[in-house]
Amino acid sequence: MSVTMPEKGRAWDELKKEMEERGAHDAKWREGKTAVYVFNAGPEVAKVQKEAYTMYMSENGLGPLAFPSLKQMEEEVISMALSLLHGPEGATGAITSGGTDSITMALKTARDYARASGRAKTKANIVLPRSAHPAFEKAAHMMDIEVRRVAINETSYEADPAAMKKVIDADTVMMVGSAPNFPHGIIDPIAELGKVAAEKGVWLHVDACVGGYFAPFARMNGVDVPPFDFEVPAVHSMSADLHKYGYAAKGASSVLFRSAELYQYMPFDTDDWSGARMITPTLAGTRPGGAIAAAWAVMNFLGVEGYREKQGAVCATRAKIQEGVKKLGFEILGDPKLGLLAFRHPEVDAYALWGKLLERGWFTSITTEPPSLHLMLSPFHAEVADQYLADIEAGMAEIRAGNAGEKREARYS
């Protein structure tokens, strides 16, 4: 398709109508039928997101001297994050555009720290469990770092610290644990990974893009959340997405470091050009002020009490769906504690059932190892959990009756 810019502009009312028509066939997230990509915390939070974002939509996080308000809001968001995640005195970080940005900057920082410490001068590798997010592979590809993925525990779906230890060598710049991992919703044994990292003298990164702004409140609500953050002494850095369970507007994540000494290896700083000195803390230069402002506003709007309520609702919905699918004969993968879960049936093809759910308007995700249905729940899903379970049962009945329909491929793109 070839599109050229119109010679004359069009009226906004006309454009708005066309945009609404184009979106008519998108995933029905406002109806609660989407359990990936969107985190629906309700209309009140959405209102705060939008109004805070538009207030600062023209401001640029690249210029802290020009926009000290953004600098102050970013510092306060990072401080609140560190207070939730047991950040020690001197811990610091930055707001990024998303989890991939956070992970990329953490790996870049670990690589440069290793080089400064006399390690990995000519080559480098990263050790991570099979379940770790592909963003690590993407970052490693850009930096020409070898990726060493290690099989996970086949029963608990956790990372295997002993197996990871075996592949660490003098060129390892980082090892990774997830809290939780995306495919199964399982928190890796971060304390055990920390022991390996300390013994080997390796940087340990915890990918808490999903759980960083969920697990602390789940723990406050009585969920048995194991140590996963800076509470573990060997954890050097963390990634935690504000636009996931922080309920901020996209795109906003945070990358956090145990100390300013570690953080100093993250920013890009150059004056070797015809312009003024350029310092950027993250992968992006320009950073939308709206994303920073919305994150600050939502965190202050909800507060601890509000987050506890939202995350409590998500946990309750997850437990309800777990119980419901178990009654239908499904097996839950591992022991999910937060808002993610994956489940499979011994007799029903997961991908065929995913297709049946899609026909009923549900846009969810899948896990491929093993083939399973996968949910990333939001507070709004409490209102549609019964319908989801009913549609699963109906879809299973159709498949068993021989009407499997066309298998579809679920992708993240």
C-alpha atoms as one frame of an Amber mdcrd trajectory, in Angstrom:
protein
   0.000   0.000   0.000   1.345   3.389  -0.995   0.078   6.473   0.814   1.065
  10.033   0.036   0.500  13.055   2.211  -2.707  14.903   1.274  -2.267  18.204
  -0.546  -4.698  19.841   1.835  -5.310  19.040   5.463  -8.489  17.402   6.688
 -10.818  18.478   9.475 -10.168  16.940  12.890 -13.776  15.766  13.238 -13.355
  13.775  10.033 -10.012  12.342  11.098 -11.313  11.445  14.549 -14.234   9.560
  13.035 -11.894   7.597  10.769  -9.609   6.734  13.680 -12.576   5.465  15.686
 -13.673   3.330  12.731 -10.172   1.901  12.312 -10.059   0.981  15.995 -13.406
  -0.791  15.862 -11.718  -4.099  15.069  -8.930  -3.806  17.637  -8.775  -5.939
  20.776 -11.701  -5.140  23.093  -9.620  -4.140  26.098 -12.234  -1.694  27.404
 -14.586  -4.654  27.771 -11.968  -6.578  29.754 -11.373  -9.073  26.939  -7.659
  -8.377  26.601  -5.201  -9.966  29.030  -1.946  -8.736  27.496  -0.619  -5.316
  26.360  -3.151  -3.255  28.359  -3.436  -2.800  32.138  -6.921  -1.564  32.874
  -7.107  -0.131  36.377 -10.462   1.551  35.832 -11.763   4.942  34.636 -10.450
   6.985  37.569  -6.855   5.945  36.963  -7.306   6.395  33.206  -8.462   9.960
  33.809  -5.362  10.716  35.882  -3.123   9.146  33.216  -4.599  11.219  30.403
  -4.794  14.550  32.159  -1.309  14.307  33.666   0.148  13.172  30.337  -1.426
  16.007  28.343  -0.281  18.596  30.893   3.338  17.702  30.066   3.031  16.240
  26.572   5.211  18.948  25.006   7.898  18.977  27.681  11.069  16.963  27.048
  12.894  14.843  29.592  16.094  15.435  27.619  16.342  18.917  29.105  16.376
  18.841  32.932  17.681  22.436  33.072  14.770  23.605  30.938  12.207  21.430
  32.725  13.226  21.042  36.383   9.651  19.943  37.143  10.193  16.763  35.122
  13.544  16.175  36.778  11.913  16.470  40.200   9.047  14.151  39.262  11.443
  11.541  37.862  13.579  11.641  40.984  10.501  11.237  43.177   9.190   8.293
  41.121  12.570   6.569  41.381  12.721   7.271  45.105   9.250   5.771  45.616
  10.261   2.731  43.566  13.404   2.180  45.614  11.458   2.522  48.863   9.193
  -0.318  47.709  12.063  -2.500  46.488  14.413  -2.283  49.501  16.792   0.098
  47.795  19.686   0.826  50.173  21.041   4.274  50.940  22.565   5.672  47.761
  20.506   3.550  45.367  19.355   5.368  42.237  17.888   4.911  38.775  16.014
   6.489  35.883  12.709   6.376  34.023  12.946   4.723  30.605  10.562   4.183
  27.697   9.749   0.561  28.609  11.072  -2.770  29.756  13.298  -3.316  26.724
  14.906   0.076  27.307  15.429  -0.708  31.005  16.927  -4.115  30.266  19.161
  -2.730  27.533  20.537  -0.018  29.788  21.086  -2.448  32.654  23.075  -4.760
  30.377  25.073  -1.865  28.955  25.867  -0.717  32.487  26.898  -4.218  33.581
  29.112  -4.619  30.524  30.877  -1.302  31.075  31.266  -2.034  34.782  32.827
  -5.400  33.950  35.250  -3.791  31.529  36.253  -1.199  34.101  36.814  -4.032
  36.579  39.109  -5.896  34.184  36.584  -8.477  32.952  35.263  -9.225  29.471
  37.708  -6.902  27.721  37.342  -8.478  24.267  34.254 -10.660  24.578  31.309
 -10.926  26.951  28.393 -13.204  27.748  25.155 -13.092  29.701  23.688 -16.093
  31.558  19.931 -16.305  31.855  17.185 -18.883  32.301  15.217 -20.182  29.337
  12.197 -18.244  30.634  13.875 -14.806  30.692  12.421 -12.130  28.425  13.639
 -11.842  24.793  14.592  -8.214  25.494  17.863  -9.568  26.920  18.590 -11.263
  23.591  17.738  -8.054  21.747  20.057  -6.003  23.943  22.829  -8.601  23.703
  22.488  -8.665  19.915  22.975  -4.902  19.728  26.065  -5.097  21.941  27.527
  -8.276  20.425  27.246 -10.141  23.727  26.897 -13.929  23.742  23.656 -15.245
  25.236  23.778 -18.408  27.318  20.273 -19.636  28.065  19.925 -22.370  30.677
  17.072 -24.867  31.082  14.631 -24.173  33.910  13.236 -26.555  36.500  10.652
 -28.686  34.664   8.385 -28.943  37.696   8.491 -25.514  39.331   9.305 -23.517
  36.161  11.905 -21.603  38.156  15.432 -20.741  37.091  18.012 -23.388  38.047
  20.829 -21.674  40.001  23.137 -24.720  39.952  22.798 -25.129  36.198  23.388
 -21.426  35.622  26.479 -21.528  37.804  28.056 -24.120  35.511  28.088 -21.822
  32.481  29.376 -18.669  34.180  32.978 -17.824  33.359  35.412 -14.905  33.450
  33.640 -13.233  30.517  30.160 -13.283  32.098  28.997  -9.713  32.629  25.514
 -10.473  33.969  23.253 -13.249  35.213  19.493 -12.825  35.270  16.499 -13.808
  37.357  12.853 -12.838  36.815  10.239 -11.700  39.310   8.131 -13.104  37.822
   8.993 -14.556  34.425   6.511 -13.758  31.677   5.795 -17.232  30.224   4.703
 -18.879  33.484   4.281 -16.054  36.010   6.782 -17.657  38.378   9.234 -15.777
  40.602  12.724 -17.191  40.226  14.729 -18.112  43.380  16.506 -14.764  43.516
  18.160 -15.436  46.891  19.763 -18.611  45.526  20.801 -16.851  42.344  22.316
 -14.187  44.590  24.500 -16.764  46.298  25.815 -17.891  42.908  26.380 -14.300
  41.795  28.279 -13.467  44.990  30.425 -16.581  44.731  31.271 -15.904  41.088
  31.593 -12.142  41.436  28.960 -11.563  38.729  26.403  -8.791  38.320  22.881
 -10.046  39.137  19.969  -8.340  37.418  16.363  -8.962  38.452  13.845  -8.449
  35.687  10.824  -7.260  37.639   9.225  -5.521  34.675   6.014  -7.386  35.500
   6.262  -7.687  39.275   8.216  -4.663  40.475   5.118  -2.592  41.196   2.976
  -5.595  42.120   4.939  -7.929  44.388   5.563  -5.412  47.206   1.835  -4.751
  47.561   0.951  -8.421  47.242   3.329  -9.054  50.131   1.614  -6.304  52.156
  -1.661  -8.120  51.465  -0.295 -11.344  52.940   0.913 -13.146  49.817   3.998
 -15.262  50.495   6.358 -13.415  48.148   9.981 -14.616  48.474  12.920 -12.171
  48.529  13.321 -10.839  44.987  14.666  -7.288  45.080  17.525  -5.289  46.635
  16.752  -7.142  49.854  19.041  -9.785  48.292  22.544  -8.286  48.723  23.903
  -9.572  45.396  21.233  -7.821  43.295  22.988  -5.055  41.371  20.126  -3.790
  39.203  16.424  -4.178  38.512  13.969  -3.370  35.746  10.372  -2.548  36.706
   7.698  -1.293  34.323   5.573   1.622  35.468   3.150   1.131  32.568   2.352
  -2.441  33.616   1.236  -2.915  37.217   2.266   0.637  38.100  -0.764   1.587
  35.960   1.075   4.542  34.405   0.628   5.670  30.820   2.805   4.082  28.126
   5.733   4.167  27.744   7.267   4.271  31.167   9.553   1.848  32.959  12.299
   2.208  35.529  15.830   0.888  35.701  17.251   0.818  39.215  20.750   0.348
  40.630  22.043  -0.542  44.050  24.418   2.435  44.100  25.461   5.556  42.249
  28.824   3.859  41.721  27.110   1.265  39.519  24.766   3.784  37.896  27.661
   5.924  36.647  28.316   3.350  33.918  24.861   3.863  32.380  24.671   7.452
  30.980  26.032   8.354  27.570  28.239  11.465  27.733  30.031  13.103  24.817
  31.295  16.495  23.684  33.106  15.224  20.577  30.993  17.040  18.002  30.160
  20.567  16.869  27.381  21.078  19.381  27.172  21.346  23.137  27.942  18.485
  25.493  25.288  15.758  25.299  24.414  13.583  28.294  21.570  11.050  28.102
  20.845   8.603  30.929  18.848   6.100  28.860  18.725   4.695  25.345  16.456
   7.492  24.138  17.512  11.101  23.840  14.173  12.858  23.866  11.937  11.435
  26.587   8.239  12.391  26.572   7.449  14.526  29.570   3.914  13.169  29.580
   5.076   9.658  30.449   7.125  10.913  33.393   4.332  13.161  34.635   1.669
  10.466  34.322   3.783   7.976  36.276   4.282  10.506  39.065   0.595  11.421
  39.108  -0.736   7.848  39.186   1.663   6.793  41.957   0.566   9.710  44.087
  -3.102   9.262  43.179  -3.194   5.603  44.219  -0.694   5.594  47.065   0.043
   2.426  48.999  -3.601   1.910  49.904  -4.755   2.210  46.301  -2.109  -0.157
  44.969  -2.876  -2.702  47.662  -6.538  -2.622  46.644  -5.799  -2.958  42.920
  -3.250  -5.730  43.317  -5.470  -7.517  45.808  -8.260  -7.554  43.235  -5.887
  -8.981  40.627  -4.684 -11.738  42.958  -8.258 -12.629  43.857  -9.197 -12.830
  40.180  -6.170 -14.972  39.417  -7.133 -17.350  42.239 -10.716 -17.501  40.967
  -9.611 -18.338  37.436  -7.109 -20.882  38.738  -9.824 -22.665  40.651 -12.207
 -22.444  37.721  -9.849 -23.936  35.149  -8.746 -26.654  37.580 -12.381 -27.777
  37.776 -12.306 -28.013  33.981  -9.311 -30.338  34.151  -6.483 -27.875  33.544
  -3.060 -27.989  35.193  -1.598 -24.734  36.527   2.072 -24.325  35.653   4.079
 -23.886  38.843   2.905 -21.715  41.725   1.977 -18.238  40.401   1.610 -15.632
  43.131   0.901 -12.383  41.283  -1.199 -11.472  38.233   0.120 -13.921  35.645
  -0.697 -17.567  35.170  -0.332 -20.252  32.519  -2.391 -23.438  32.353  -2.765
 -26.452  30.069  -5.177 -29.315  29.552  -4.036 -32.923  28.990  -6.653 -33.520
  26.298  -7.386 -30.155  24.661  -4.994 -28.437  22.250  -4.016 -25.085  23.782
  -3.685 -23.301  20.464  -7.044 -24.514  19.186  -8.667 -23.316  22.416  -6.868
 -19.982  22.117  -8.452 -19.651  18.682 -11.900 -20.443  20.072 -11.467 -17.752
  22.702 -10.340 -15.291  20.031 -13.556 -16.002  18.121 -15.420 -14.934  21.255
 -13.493 -11.656  21.430 -10.768 -12.637  23.914  -7.275 -11.449  22.999  -4.923
 -13.239  25.381  -1.485 -14.796  25.022   0.070 -18.243  25.002   3.077 -20.020
  26.433   4.928 -22.332  24.055   7.045 -24.320  26.551   4.861 -26.172  27.356
   1.921 -25.217  25.088  -0.481 -23.437  27.441  -2.993 -20.643  27.741  -1.602
 -17.541  29.414  -3.181 -14.580  31.188  -1.804 -11.278  32.447  -4.665  -9.957
  34.543  -5.748  -6.424  35.423  -8.146  -5.154  38.114 -10.960  -4.848  35.560
 -10.818  -8.587  34.854 -12.634  -9.198  38.142 -15.785  -8.138  36.283 -15.379
 -10.617  33.417 -13.763 -13.684  35.033 -17.012 -15.662  35.043 -17.556 -14.964
  31.346 -13.988 -16.021  30.544 -14.438 -19.333  32.335 -17.765 -19.906  30.600
 -16.198 -19.230  27.209 -13.335 -21.624  27.933 -15.853 -24.348  28.755 -17.839
 -23.600  25.605 -14.694 -23.584  23.468 -13.621 -26.945  24.906 -17.029 -28.399
  24.105 -16.745 -27.279  20.490 -13.272 -28.760  20.123 -14.352 -32.066  21.643
 -17.324 -32.124  19.312 -14.903 -32.063  16.400 -15.200 -28.392  15.538 -11.671
 -27.360  16.353 -11.633 -24.621  13.741  -8.502 -23.076  12.322  -5.464 -22.997
  14.607  -4.061 -19.497  14.888  -0.619 -18.291  15.746  -0.296 -15.994  18.731
   2.629 -13.615  18.362   4.018 -10.647  20.206   4.526  -8.098  17.459
